[in-house]
Amino acid sequence: MCLVSGLPEDFNLLNPGLESYYALKHADTNKVAKFYGGHVFDPVTIESLRLQPDLYPHTLLYRGFTKTNQLTSSLTSQYDDFFNTLHVRGGEAFS
């Protein structure tokens, strides 16, 4: 079922990079010249971005939550401070 009539049947909202993919697909269909932004955005790179698993919503949320939890944890920050002091100044300064 397609909620918006302008989107094709094979559109999946949860795949990142699909807006670029479908824009290029539409340009091909209508025989419009495409501009990829130089050598950085060639067709191979655009297809690779569409298939990039690190950008899926569930992995982004998991990575964001774990990184935020690590950064805001007082135990983690204390551990990092003590460990950095030990490495930079040695055992005398740590004690």
LOKOL-350899 format. One record per atom (N, C-alpha, C): x, y, z; residue in one letter. Coordinates in nm, 3 decimals. Example, Ala and Ser with C-alpha at 12.3 -4.5 7.8 and 13.67 -1.06 7.14 Angstrom:
2
<r <1.319 -0.569 0.780> A>
<r <1.230 -0.450 0.780> A>
<r <1.320 -0.330 0.780> A>
<r <1.285 -0.225 0.708> S>
<r <1.367 -0.106 0.714> S>
<r <1.290 0.003 0.787> S>
This chain:
95
<r <0.084 -0.118 0.000> M>
<r <0.000 0.000 0.000> M>
<r <0.089 0.124 0.000> M>
<r <0.066 0.211 -0.090> C>
<r <0.145 0.333 -0.101> C>
<r <0.065 0.449 -0.041> C>
<r <0.116 0.511 0.066> L>
<r <0.043 0.617 0.134> L>
<r <0.043 0.747 0.054> L>
<r <0.150 0.774 -0.017> V>
<r <0.159 0.894 -0.098> V>
<r <0.160 0.850 -0.243> V>
<r <0.071 0.906 -0.322> S>
<r <0.055 0.857 -0.458> S>
<r <0.174 0.887 -0.547> S>
<r <0.259 0.984 -0.512> G>
<r <0.374 1.018 -0.595> G>
<r <0.490 0.921 -0.582> G>
<r <0.487 0.835 -0.480> L>
<r <0.598 0.743 -0.458> L>
<r <0.573 0.611 -0.531> L>
<r <0.680 0.549 -0.581> P>
<r <0.663 0.421 -0.650> P>
<r <0.627 0.309 -0.553> P>
<r <0.582 0.198 -0.606> E>
<r <0.538 0.086 -0.521> E>
<r <0.654 0.024 -0.443> E>
<r <0.776 0.028 -0.498> D>
<r <0.888 -0.036 -0.430> D>
<r <0.960 0.058 -0.333> D>
<r <0.900 0.173 -0.302> F>
<r <0.960 0.268 -0.208> F>
<r <0.952 0.213 -0.067> F>
<r <1.065 0.222 0.006> N>
<r <1.070 0.178 0.145> N>
<r <1.127 0.293 0.226> N>
<r <1.051 0.345 0.317> L>
<r <1.089 0.462 0.396> L>
<r <1.210 0.436 0.484> L>
<r <1.233 0.310 0.523> L>
<r <1.338 0.280 0.619> L>
<r <1.476 0.264 0.556> L>
<r <1.489 0.273 0.425> N>
<r <1.620 0.267 0.362> N>
<r <1.675 0.408 0.344> N>
<r <1.793 0.436 0.403> P>
<r <1.851 0.569 0.388> P>
<r <1.907 0.590 0.249> P>
<r <1.909 0.714 0.205> G>
<r <1.964 0.747 0.075> G>
<r <1.870 0.724 -0.041> G>
<r <1.748 0.684 -0.010> L>
<r <1.654 0.653 -0.118> L>
<r <1.605 0.778 -0.189> L>
<r <1.608 0.893 -0.124> E>
<r <1.564 1.014 -0.192> E>
<r <1.654 1.044 -0.311> E>
<r <1.785 1.023 -0.293> S>
<r <1.878 1.043 -0.404> S>
<r <1.862 0.935 -0.510> S>
<r <1.844 0.812 -0.464> Y>
<r <1.827 0.701 -0.558> Y>
<r <1.705 0.722 -0.647> Y>
<r <1.593 0.758 -0.587> Y>
<r <1.471 0.777 -0.665> Y>
<r <1.475 0.904 -0.750> Y>
<r <1.549 1.005 -0.704> A>
<r <1.567 1.125 -0.788> A>
<r <1.645 1.090 -0.914> A>
<r <1.748 1.008 -0.898> L>
<r <1.827 0.966 -1.015> L>
<r <1.746 0.873 -1.105> L>
<r <1.668 0.786 -1.044> K>
<r <1.583 0.696 -1.122> K>
<r <1.480 0.777 -1.202> K>
<r <1.423 0.879 -1.141> H>
<r <1.326 0.966 -1.208> H>
<r <1.393 1.043 -1.322> H>
<r <1.517 1.089 -1.299> A>
<r <1.590 1.160 -1.403> A>
<r <1.620 1.068 -1.522> A>
<r <1.653 0.942 -1.492> D>
<r <1.674 0.847 -1.601> D>
<r <1.547 0.824 -1.681> D>
<r <1.436 0.810 -1.612> T>
<r <1.308 0.785 -1.677> T>
<r <1.269 0.901 -1.768> T>
<r <1.294 1.023 -1.722> N>
<r <1.255 1.141 -1.798> N>
<r <1.367 1.197 -1.885> N>
<r <1.478 1.124 -1.892> K>
<r <1.592 1.162 -1.976> K>
<r <1.642 1.305 -1.946> K>
<r <1.660 1.331 -1.816> V>
<r <1.711 1.459 -1.769> V>
<r <1.859 1.441 -1.736> V>
<r <1.940 1.543 -1.767> A>
<r <2.083 1.536 -1.737> A>
<r <2.103 1.534 -1.585> A>
<r <2.196 1.449 -1.541> K>
<r <2.225 1.435 -1.397> K>
<r <2.358 1.499 -1.365> K>
<r <2.366 1.561 -1.248> F>
<r <2.490 1.618 -1.199> F>
<r <2.522 1.548 -1.068> F>
<r <2.636 1.478 -1.062> Y>
<r <2.672 1.398 -0.945> Y>
<r <2.760 1.471 -0.845> Y>
<r <2.798 1.592 -0.872> G>
<r <2.884 1.665 -0.780> G>
<r <3.031 1.632 -0.800> G>
<r <3.070 1.605 -0.921> G>
<r <3.211 1.578 -0.949> G>
<r <3.245 1.431 -0.933> G>
<r <3.371 1.404 -0.908> H>
<r <3.417 1.265 -0.899> H>
<r <3.378 1.197 -0.769> H>
<r <3.332 1.274 -0.670> V>
<r <3.297 1.214 -0.541> V>
<r <3.167 1.136 -0.551> V>
<r <3.067 1.189 -0.619> F>
<r <2.936 1.125 -0.627> F>
<r <2.915 1.066 -0.765> F>
<r <2.977 0.954 -0.789> D>
<r <2.954 0.883 -0.914> D>
<r <2.843 0.780 -0.891> D>
<r <2.793 0.715 -0.994> P>
<r <2.683 0.619 -0.976> P>
<r <2.716 0.505 -0.880> P>
<r <2.840 0.462 -0.876> V>
<r <2.878 0.353 -0.785> V>
<r <2.867 0.399 -0.640> V>
<r <2.910 0.522 -0.611> T>
<r <2.902 0.575 -0.475> T>
<r <2.757 0.593 -0.431> T>
<r <2.675 0.639 -0.520> I>
<r <2.533 0.659 -0.486> I>
<r <2.466 0.526 -0.455> I>
<r <2.497 0.424 -0.532> E>
<r <2.440 0.292 -0.504> E>
<r <2.494 0.236 -0.373> E>
<r <2.620 0.263 -0.342> S>
<r <2.679 0.218 -0.216> S>
<r <2.613 0.287 -0.096> S>
<r <2.581 0.415 -0.110> L>
<r <2.512 0.486 -0.002> L>
<r <2.374 0.428 0.023> L>
<r <2.308 0.386 -0.084> R>
<r <2.174 0.328 -0.069> R>
<r <2.181 0.196 0.008> R>
<r <2.290 0.124 -0.005> L>
<r <2.303 -0.008 0.058> L>
<r <2.382 -0.005 0.189> L>
<r <2.417 0.112 0.241> Q>
<r <2.500 0.125 0.361> Q>
<r <2.423 0.081 0.485> Q>
<r <2.463 -0.031 0.550> P>
<r <2.387 -0.080 0.666> P>
<r <2.406 0.002 0.792> P>
<r <2.514 0.081 0.803> D>
<r <2.535 0.161 0.924> D>
<r <2.436 0.276 0.935> D>
<r <2.364 0.307 0.829> L>
<r <2.270 0.418 0.831> L>
<r <2.125 0.374 0.850> L>
<r <2.102 0.245 0.874> Y>
<r <1.966 0.200 0.899> Y>
<r <1.916 0.261 1.030> Y>
<r <1.788 0.291 1.041> P>
<r <1.738 0.359 1.163> P>
<r <1.767 0.284 1.292> P>
<r <1.752 0.152 1.293> H>
<r <1.774 0.079 1.418> H>
<r <1.921 0.079 1.459> H>
<r <2.014 0.073 1.364> T>
<r <2.155 0.080 1.402> T>
<r <2.195 0.221 1.441> T>
<r <2.138 0.322 1.376> L>
<r <2.166 0.459 1.415> L>
<r <2.118 0.487 1.557> L>
<r <1.997 0.441 1.590> L>
<r <1.945 0.461 1.725> L>
<r <2.028 0.388 1.828> L>
<r <2.067 0.264 1.797> Y>
<r <2.148 0.187 1.892> Y>
<r <2.283 0.255 1.915> Y>
<r <2.350 0.295 1.806> R>
<r <2.479 0.360 1.821> R>
<r <2.466 0.494 1.892> R>
<r <2.362 0.569 1.862> G>
<r <2.340 0.697 1.929> G>
<r <2.313 0.681 2.077> G>
<r <2.232 0.581 2.112> F>
<r <2.199 0.559 2.253> F>
<r <2.321 0.513 2.331> F>
<r <2.397 0.419 2.276> T>
<r <2.512 0.369 2.350> T>
<r <2.620 0.476 2.362> T>
<r <2.640 0.556 2.258> K>
<r <2.741 0.663 2.266> K>
<r <2.699 0.770 2.365> K>
<r <2.570 0.807 2.365> T>
<r <2.521 0.906 2.460> T>
<r <2.531 0.853 2.603> T>
<r <2.499 0.727 2.620> N>
<r <2.508 0.666 2.752> N>
<r <2.653 0.664 2.801> N>
<r <2.746 0.635 2.713> Q>
<r <2.887 0.635 2.751> Q>
<r <2.935 0.775 2.786> Q>
<r <2.892 0.874 2.709> L>
<r <2.940 1.010 2.732> L>
<r <2.882 1.073 2.857> L>
<r <2.760 1.036 2.892> T>
<r <2.696 1.100 3.007> T>
<r <2.711 1.021 3.136> T>
<r <2.767 0.905 3.129> S>
<r <2.783 0.824 3.250> S>
<r <2.894 0.883 3.337> S>
<r <2.863 0.908 3.462> S>
<r <2.963 0.966 3.552> S>
<r <3.074 0.865 3.582> S>
<r <3.038 0.737 3.587> L>
<r <3.141 0.637 3.614> L>
<r <3.239 0.628 3.498> L>
<r <3.189 0.637 3.378> T>
<r <3.276 0.631 3.261> T>
<r <3.368 0.751 3.256> T>
<r <3.314 0.869 3.283> S>
<r <3.398 0.989 3.278> S>
<r <3.502 0.989 3.389> S>
<r <3.467 0.941 3.509> Q>
<r <3.565 0.932 3.616> Q>
<r <3.674 0.831 3.582> Q>
<r <3.635 0.719 3.527> Y>
<r <3.731 0.617 3.488> Y>
<r <3.827 0.672 3.383> Y>
<r <3.772 0.742 3.284> D>
<r <3.856 0.800 3.179> D>
<r <3.951 0.905 3.236> D>
<r <3.903 0.988 3.327> D>
<r <3.990 1.090 3.388> D>
<r <4.104 1.026 3.467> D>
<r <4.072 0.927 3.548> F>
<r <4.175 0.860 3.626> F>
<r <4.276 0.789 3.537> F>
<r <4.225 0.723 3.434> F>
<r <4.312 0.649 3.344> F>
<r <4.403 0.742 3.265> F>
<r <4.349 0.856 3.221> N>
<r <4.431 0.954 3.150> N>
<r <4.537 1.015 3.241> N>
<r <4.502 1.044 3.365> T>
<r <4.599 1.097 3.461> T>
<r <4.710 0.996 3.485> T>
<r <4.675 0.871 3.498> L>
<r <4.773 0.766 3.519> L>
<r <4.869 0.757 3.401> L>
<r <4.816 0.765 3.280> H>
<r <4.901 0.753 3.162> H>
<r <4.987 0.877 3.138> H>
<r <4.931 0.995 3.163> V>
<r <5.004 1.118 3.131> V>
<r <5.106 1.153 3.240> V>
<r <5.065 1.147 3.364> R>
<r <5.153 1.195 3.473> R>
<r <5.220 1.084 3.551> R>
<r <5.175 0.961 3.534> G>
<r <5.239 0.850 3.605> G>
<r <5.173 0.819 3.736> G>
<r <5.223 0.717 3.802> G>
<r <5.163 0.667 3.926> G>
<r <5.174 0.763 4.041> G>
<r <5.279 0.846 4.046> E>
<r <5.295 0.940 4.159> E>
<r <5.185 1.044 4.159> E>
<r <5.156 1.101 4.042> A>
<r <5.051 1.201 4.034> A>
<r <4.914 1.138 4.055> A>
<r <4.898 1.017 4.013> F>
<r <4.769 0.949 4.030> F>
<r <4.739 0.922 4.177> F>
<r <4.841 0.881 4.251> S>
<r <4.818 0.848 4.392> S>
<r <4.802 0.974 4.474> S>
